[in-house]
Amino acid sequence: MFTIERTKNDSIIKFVTNEILTEGSFEYNNIDDAKNSKLVQQLFYLPFIKSVFISANFIAIERYKIVEWQDVEMELKAMIEKYLNAYGSVFNKEEEVQKVAIQVYTEVTPNPNVMKYVSNKFLSKQRIEAVNLDEAKEIPLAKELFKKYPIKEVFIAENYISIAKNDDIEWFEIQNDVRSFIRLYLQEGKPIVTENYVPKEVEVLQQTKENRANDTVSEEIISVLEEYIKPAVTADGGNIMFKSYDKETKKVEVVLQGACSGCPSSTITLKNGIEATLKSVLPNKISEVVAING
């Protein structure tokens, strides 16, 4: 069993046990550092984990300030204890650990209708979206969610699932049940998508490929979106895709997905964030940015 200890740095807490975890000390700053510990790798799938330090009888974790410790510390404690109860060590044994303890926690987004469910398990390199049951036919996880809950959109990327609820229900009515369902689904190793699934992002790129031929401005726009815009949008449970650029009017069209789609604050984000950034980085090349909900 672990106890939680505060430190002088409010970004760091310690999980302390009366057993010796290691004779040395190990510091991890990203998932690539943690090749000798699947537990630490699981921790880094959580977006608020900045660094992990293991020494003697404690695990110290530093957070990014996108959450408060009181909101997540008990789940982290349970996650660490469950892993050690199952595998006996924070470090990998010679044999591969086959079954991992799945954790899922909820995170609010700027869109009040969308909840972000974050897992310590990597879900997909693709950006997966379905806005109804028909679109979910090649996305088994989304298909089950649509059948079970009153929702209108599922967006899956990396280690999180953004879900948009119907307007006639409040999140407190289904939030915990959805969380339990997702955790069990992932724990059982069920598929996220079938082999036949084609992401909308691929479809959009295919549709605009001819328009982008010999168009250096479009490539510059895509680079700016990828480097400056997409990380922030992803952190809020959404995604942004380039759709088109009109050389004559200098108008840019983008597609918003996940929590960004239909968000009440998306217009402000579009004008004050996306459009302002593109105009600043690409002066005299952008007149306006128009968003299309995915």
C-alpha positions, -999 to +999 in steps of 0.1 A: +000+000+000+011+035-007+005+068+011+005+102-006+029+128+006+030+165-005+063+182-013+075+218-012+069+219-049+031+219-054+036+203-089+052+172-073+037+145-050+052+113-037+037+079-035+055+062-005+054+026+005+070+006+033+087-017+008+119-011-011+112-005-048+147-001-060+183+002-047+191+029-072+174+060-085+157+064-119+144+096-135+121+096-165+112+127-186+092+110-214+079+076-225+111+068-244+131+070-212+109+044-196+118+013-216+126-006-184+092+001-168+058-005-183+043+012-153+061+044-160+051+042-197+015+039-187+019+070-165+032+090-195+001+082-215-017+105-191-013+140-206-007+157-172+024+137-163+056+157-168+082+135-151+086+105-129+113+098-103+117+064-086+140+059-056+142+036-026+106+033-013+088+061-033+076+072-067+076+110-072+055+124-100+056+159-115+024+172-132+017+198-159-007+224-144-037+213-165-051+194-136-050+197-098-035+168-077-067+164-057-086+155-089-063+127-100-041+116-071-063+088-058-067+073-092-029+074-097-024+057-063-049+030-072-032+025-106+003+021-091-010-003-064-029-024-089+001-027-112+024-037-083-001-062-070-002-078-104+034-077-114+054-073-081+078-047-094+078-013-111+104-026-135+099-050-164+108-086-159+126-105-186+093-119-200+069-094-216+040-082-195+010-092-216-020-077-197-018-041-184-041-025-159-063+000-178-071+033-162-095+059-176-102+093-162-125+121-174-114+156-184-137+185-192-133+204-225-141+239-236-172+224-252-198+217-224-214+190-245-181+171-249-163+150-223-128+137-228-120+102-216-082+097-212-066+063-209-031+051-199-033+028-229-024+041-264-055+037-286-046+048-321-022+067-343-052+075-365-077+102-358-110+084-357-144+101-359-181+090-362-210+113-359-237+087-361-242+049-359-238+044-396-204+061-396-194+038-367-199+005-386-161+000-389-154+015-355-165-012-330-158+009-299-178+039-312-206+015-324-211+001-289-211+036-274-237+048-299-259+018-291-256+022-253-257+059-247-275+091-259-245+106-278-240+122-311-203+120-318-172+099-309-137+111-317-107+089-309-070+098-311-038+088-294-049+079-258-082+097-255-118+095-266-139+127-269-176+121-267-204+146-275-237+139-257-272+147-269-286+180-258-315+164-238-292+148-212-266+161-187-232+146-182-237+137-146-263+112-157-240+091-178-204+102-172-193+075-148-211+048-166-194+057-199-161+058-181-166+023-167-177+009-200-147+023-218-123+010-192-138-025-194-138-025-232-101-016-233-092-040-205-108-069-225-086-059-255-115-054-279-107-037-312-110+001-317-114-001-355-116-028-382-091-032-410-116-016-434-117+018-416-105+048-435-101+080-413-118+111-425-084+128-424-073+105-452-104+112-471-100+150-468-063+148-479-073+127-509-100+152-519-077+181-516-046+165-531-052+179-566-059+214-553-026+214-534-005+204-564+022+230-569+007+251-541+034+261-517+010+282-496-011+252-488+019+233-476+030+263-455-005+264-439-004+227-431+030+232-414+017+260-393-014+241-383+007+210-373+033+230-354+014+258-337-023+249-337-029+212-335-011+205-301-034+230-283-065+217-301-055+181-293-051+190-256-087+201-256-099+168-270-102+179-306-085+180-340-080+204-369-074+194-405-065+216-435-092+213-463-085+240-489-068+273-498-082+296-525-054+315-542-077+342-555-095+351-522-068+338-499-095+320-479-085+289-459-110+262-450-103+238-421-122+209-406-128+208-368-133+175-351-139+161-316-145+187-288-139+215-313-168+206-335-198+226-326-181+242-296-197+275-285-162+290-282-149+277-315-157+309-333-135+329-309-108+302-311-110+303-349-106+341-352-084+349-322-063+318-324-061+300-357-067+329-381-045+353-361-017+327-360-018+320-397-019+357-406+011+364-383+032+335-396+022+339-432+017+377-437-003+389-467-012+353-477-044+347-456-076+368-457-098+347-435-102+312-420-135+293-423-142+262-402-163+232-411-175+210-384-164+174-389 
